[in-house]
Amino acid sequence: MPSILRIGALALLPLGDSLPLVELPEGPARAVVEAARATGADPAPLEARSWPASHDAAGWSEPGPWLAWAELVRSERDAPEPDPERRAGLALLAARQGRHADAWSHFEACAGEPSVALALLPHLFPGIPGELDPTGPLPDGVVLRPLLPPAPHSLRTGELVPARMEARELVVGDAVVTLSLELARDGVQIDVEHVSGGPATLTLFLPEPADYRIRVDYLDWERREEPGVPHEIELRPGLEPSSSWGRFAPRRRTTPGSAETLRLGPIASRGIAIEAAADRRGLAEGFAGALGALFELDARVGADSATGFSEPIVLRLGEGAAGLESLATWISWSERLALGE
């Protein structure tokens, strides 16, 4: 892989030869892709961003990612029209956190700059890491985190909507592969086929919808003992396509603080009180600082954080995965509220 070029304070990814060919289901995101391809535009270098994953509590306990996120959202909020490069940065973060709908919404906002949309798409599907060049060969062993298809839920019922996506001419090491994802009402399946070239490997994360978790998963139709662990895929000539399947179960929401609750009343006058478990205090403090910078409000952390507020909005950041899921929900709410979406 070529090295990252640094221009001023901005790290730009040099571009390789070609992008994988991605096909999306019908809808606004597909229309953006088709319009961008029709222009004949070349993919633009994107700012190289490596956001911490949603489960990376240590990474999000540092102030840097929070400040970078708040600055992107604030700059976009204050701009007269969407800026595709900023939206690309927000899409990469949303993808890293598994906020599928937010990532595709930011992608659709890149419609005004086809070169940015084309470069961003492979980071959403098949989920190429944000710090890698999507137009060049990916390193052997690359980790892919594909998103679910755009609009995975019915707006009317909230149920999962079956849909399919495919990425062809994806180069991993010495191999050329095709990766397809099919969303069903009860789970998600990803097939990886070796098309040509030499052997290679990749690591694959199965995506989860916001209100579901993967209860059980299979690799090449063998049940795995521990769901949620990434799948190691071997690619070589003559092998049958590899199939990964994850069966969904409804996710039990135990932490209050939905977007509807958070929208009640003028948040600037009410303030936000964040109650956090001891091992989540760094996360809470980072988020509180970002909220303060973004909305110019008083956000406090600690057992007595509500002191001094008349009717504070209380967010409870619990332990384990549930607390991190709540945090992703609050980040999504904050973006939508700031951007008026």
N, C-alpha and C positions, 0 to 999 in steps of 0.2 A: 504493500500500500504506500502511496506517496505520503510524504509528511504534510502536516497542516501548515499552511501559510499564515503568517500573522501580519495584518495590515493595520497599523496604528494599534488601537486597543481591541480590534475585532479579529477573531480567529476565523478564517475562511477555509472551507474544504476545497482542495483542488478537484476538478472533475475528471472522470475517466472517459470511457468510450461510449457507453450506452446504459440506459436504464432498463430494469426488468419491465416487461409489458404487463400492466395490472389491469384487470377487468373488474369493475364494480357492478353491483345491482342497480337497477333503474332508480333514479332519484337525483336530487340536487348535486351531490358529490360527483356522480358519474357525469352529469352535464358539465361540471367544471373541468373534468379531465378531458372530455371530448372537445370542448371549446379550446382548451389549451393546446391540445395536439393539433387542432386544425390551424392554429396560427403558425405552426412550424418552429416555434420558439425552442431554444436550447435551454436545458435546466440551468438555473442560476446557482452559484455557490451560496450555500446557507451558512449562517454563523454556526460554528461548531459548539453545540451545547451538550453537556453530559449532566442532566438533572439527576439527583438522587432518586432511586425508586421509592414508591410509596411506603414499602416496608423497611426502608433504610432509616431507622430512627436516629442513628448517629449523624448521617448526612444532613437530615433536616433539623438537627439540633444546633447546627451552625447558622449564623445570621446571613451568610452570603446568598444561599439559594432563595431565602425569603425576600431579601432586599431586591434581588434580580427579578423575581416574580412580580413584586409590588410595582417596581419601576416599569416593567413591560405593560402591566394592566393600566397603570396611571397614565402613561404616555399614550396608550391606545384610546383610553377614555377621553382624553383632552384633545385628540386629533380630530380634524373635521371629517375625516373618512378613514375607513380601515387601512392600516398599513400592512401589506402582505408579509414583510419580513418580521414584524413584531408578532403577527398572528401565527407565523410559522414557529416562532419560539414558544408561544403559548400552546400550540398544537403538540409540539414535542414533549412539553411538560405533561399535558393531559394524557398523552399516550403512555408516558412512563408510569403514570399513576393509575392506568386502567380506566380513565374517565373517557369512555369511548365516544359518547355523544358530544362532549365538549371538544374533543380532538377533531372530529369531523366538522363541527360547526366552525371552528377556527380555519380548517382547511377550505371550507366553502367561502370564507371571507377573503381568501387569497385569489379569488376569481379574476380580480383586476390586474394581476401580474402572472401570466401563464408560466413564465420561467420559474417562479417560486413555487407555484402549485405543482409543477412537474417534478421538481426536486424534492418537495416535501412528501409526496404521495408514498414512495417506497418506505419511508420511515413509519408510516401508519399501517400499511400492508405491503409487503409481508412482515413489517416490523423491524427494519434495519436500525441498529443503534444510532442515536443522533450524532455521535461523534465520528461515524464512518461515512465515507463517500458512497452514495447509493449507485453511482454510475460505473464504478470499477468493480473488479473481482473482490468479493468479500473474503476475509481470511478464513482458512480452514478452522472449523470449530466455532464459528460465529454464533452468537446468541440472538435469536429472533423472538420478538414479542408482538405478534400480530394483533391488531385490534379486531373486534367484532365488526360486522358490516355496518354501514351508516344506518341510523334509525333502527336499532335492533328491537325496540319496543313499539307496540301499537300505541299511538297517542290516545286512542279511544279506550282501550281495555288495559293497557300496560303489559299485555302478554308479549312474549317473544315472537318475532316475525321471521319465519324461515327465509334464508337468503344465502347466496353463494358468491364467493370472490375467488379469483385465480391470479397468480403471478407466474408468468412464463419467462424463460430466458434469464433466470436468476443464476448468477455465477458465484459458486462457493468453492474457493480453492481452485482445483482443476476440474470441477464438475459443473455441468449445466443442469439445472433442475427446474421442475415445475412444482409449485406449492399451491394447493387449493384449500379453502376453508368453507365449510358448510355449517350454517347455524340452523338448528332444529329447535322445536319447542321444548325438548327435554335435554338438549346437550349440544356440543360442538365437536365437529370432526375436522381434522387437518390431515391431508394426504401429501406426502412428499415423494416425487418420482425422479429418479436419476434418468436424464434424457441423453446425455452424451458426456464425453470427457473421462477423466480419471476419478479415483476414489476421493471422498471427502467426508467430513462429519459436520453436523450442526446441532445446536441445542435449541429446543423449542419450548416456549411457555404457552400453555393453553389459556386463552382469555376467559374471564368470568364476567357475566353481566352484573350490573350494580346491585340488583336485588337477589342474586343467586350466588351460590358457591358450587365448586365442583366437588361432588360427594364421593365419586369414584371415577377412576380413569384407567384407560387401557392403552398399551403400546403394542401395536401389531396383534391386537385382540387377546393379549395376555393382561389380566388384571394386575395392577400394581398395588403394592401394600400401602404406600403412602401417597394419597392424592395431593396435588399441588406442587410436587417436585418436578422440575423441568425434564423433558424427554430428550434423551441423547439419540440422535438419528444418524445411522450409518448409511452412506451413499456410495455405491460402487456399481459398475456395469454388471448387468445380469440380475440384480436384486429386484424383487417385486417392490412396488411402491410401499412406503412405510405409512401406516395409519395410526393416528393418535385420536382417541375419543375420550371426552369428558362428559359425564352425566351430571346434570344440574339438580340441586335441591334448593328450595327457598332459603334465603339467608335471614336469620333471626336478628332483627334490629333491636338492640338493647340500649343503645345510647341515644337520648333525645337530642334534638337539634336539627330538624329538617329545614329545608329551604323555606317552607311555608311558615314555620315558627319564627325563623330569623327575619322574615320580612315584616313582622308585626311592628308597627310604630316607627317613628324616626330614630334610627339607630344612633345617630350622633348625639341626641339628647338622652337616650336611655343608657348608652354605654354597653360594653360587653364584659362579662365576668367569665373567666375560663377556670374551671376546676379540673385539675390534672393529677393523675397518679404520679407518684414520686419519680418513676422512670420515664415519665412523659413530660416533665417540666420544661426541659430544653425545647421540645417541640412546641409546647404551648407558648413559651416566651417568644420564640421566633414568629409564630403566627400572630400573636398579639401585637408585636412590633410592626408586622406587615399590615395588619388591619388599621393600626393607628396612622401609618404613612399613607395608606390608600384612601381612607375615608375621613381622615382628620377627626378621629374619635378617641375616646378614652377606653382602652382595652387593658384589663388587668388580669394577673394570674395569681392563684393562691387560695387558700381556704377562706380568707377574709376578703376576697377580691370584690365581692358585691358591696362592701362597705362604701358609702358615699354616693351610691347610685339610687335613684328613686325606684325605677323599675328596670333593672338591668336584664339584658338577654343573657341567660346563663348557658354556657357550653360546657359539657362534661367530657373530657378526654380520658377515657378509661384505659385499662391495660390491654395488652395483646393486640390481635388483629382487629378486633372491633373498634378500638380507639383510633387506629390508623384509617380504617374505613370511614369513620365519622369525620376525620380530618379532611379526607379527600372530598367528602360531601360539602364541607364548609368552604373549601377552596373553590369548588364549583359554584356554590352560591355567591361567593364574593365576586368572582369574575362576572357572573351574569348580572348581578346587581350593579356593579361598576360600569359595565358596558351596555346596560339597558337591554339585555337580551332575555 
